[in-house]
Amino acid sequence: MPPSPVEPMPLCGIVAADLDFLIGFGDESSGGVGYRMPWANDRMKDDMAFFRRTTANSCVIMGRKTFESIGNFLPGRLNIILSKQRELAPPDGLLKQTGERMNEPELQEYIHSTNVGQSKTAGLLAENWDEINRLLQLLGEERPENLPGFPPAYLIGGAELFAEAQKSGRLHRLYFTRIQAQLSENRRAGEKPIYLPEALKQRLEEAVKSERPMQHLEQGPRNLYSADIYDIKLVEDLTDPADTSKMAL
């Protein structure tokens, strides 16, 4: 008998987009795989430093296309990949799996292993949101010492997962870097633009008009573009684990 559904655990998102809410480009021939951000490759060093500092020693959740575009697990974090493709494998290391292929004792042993949160080869494959939720609940109960930054868990992409998480009420908070440029002209032949989902875009448009950014990034040697980082509450009564003092800079 499958496990009973559990209440969705709140997530904190972290994403960067341009003035039109463009978050990158995908390969048209592969349905978006080959995801490319025109500001990546160390062109926005302060934003990348913010990302690394914020998500360090916690969990990052991403879809298959985002994972394949990164090309490996992000070190210093427990990586959770949401995909129904059970044969998905990274170029370096073995992808462990949740659900029927790992029972709870195996998951407990795995999340307490010294490699989790340190190795570039530590990750879990989840088939659906319920599997992710059970894993996050287990992490909350176990409080592994090798993941002192959890909670919260951070959703990092792609656009479809942001849409699903917002619609289901899982996405309670979002760190949003708004890059002060319009970058659609950077599209290459064979690429398609990828934007944030419409409902999330509308909420962010309201926020940037009424809220002050938590940090401003100056254009210069460390940043290809100027940008503002916002801390946006998507749930008004924010009493979830993301609302902690450690989230502040």
SULSULFEN-V70089 format. One record per residue. RES is the residue in one small letter. OMEGA is omega in whole degrees, -180 to 180 (NA if undefined). Layout:
RES:OMEGA
RES:OMEGA
This chain:
m:-179
p:180
p:178
s:177
p:179
v:-180
e:-179
p:176
m:-177
p:179
l:172
c:178
g:175
i:-173
v:174
a:179
a:178
d:-176
l:178
d:-180
f:171
l:180
i:177
g:179
f:178
g:178
d:-178
e:-176
s:-177
s:176
g:176
g:176
v:-173
g:-179
y:-177
r:174
m:-177
p:179
w:-177
a:-179
n:173
d:179
r:176
m:-171
k:-179
d:178
d:177
m:177
a:177
f:179
f:-178
r:-178
r:-176
t:-174
t:-175
a:174
n:177
s:178
c:168
v:-178
i:-179
m:175
g:-177
r:-177
k:178
t:-180
f:-179
e:178
s:176
i:175
g:179
n:174
f:174
l:-177
p:179
g:-179
r:169
l:-178
n:177
i:-177
i:178
l:-179
s:175
k:180
q:-175
r:180
e:179
l:-179
a:178
p:179
p:-177
d:176
g:-177
l:180
l:177
k:-171
q:176
t:176
g:-172
e:-178
r:174
m:177
n:-173
e:177
p:178
e:177
l:179
q:179
e:-178
y:-175
i:176
h:-180
s:-176
t:-178
n:-178
v:-179
g:180
q:-173
s:173
k:-176
t:-177
a:179
g:179
l:177
l:178
a:-177
e:-178
n:-177
w:179
d:178
e:178
i:-178
n:178
r:179
l:180
l:176
q:178
l:178
l:179
g:179
e:-175
e:-177
r:-176
p:-178
e:-180
n:175
l:-176
p:180
g:180
f:-6
p:6
p:167
a:-173
y:173
l:-175
i:176
g:3
g:-172
a:-179
e:180
l:175
f:179
a:-179
e:-177
a:178
q:-178
k:-177
s:-179
g:180
r:-174
l:-175
h:-173
r:-179
l:167
y:-172
f:175
t:179
r:-179
i:-173
q:179
a:172
q:-165
l:-178
s:-180
e:177
n:179
r:178
r:178
a:179
g:179
e:173
k:178
p:178
i:-177
y:172
l:180
p:-171
e:-178
a:179
l:178
k:-180
q:179
r:-179
l:176
e:178
e:-175
a:-176
v:177
k:-172
s:-175
e:177
r:177
p:178
m:179
q:175
h:179
l:-179
e:172
q:-178
g:-177
p:-178
r:-176
n:179
l:179
y:169
s:-177
a:175
d:178
i:-180
y:172
d:-169
i:175
k:178
l:175
v:-172
e:-180
d:-172
l:178
t:-175
d:-177
p:179
a:-177
d:-177
t:-177
s:-177
k:-179
m:-177
a:177
l:NA
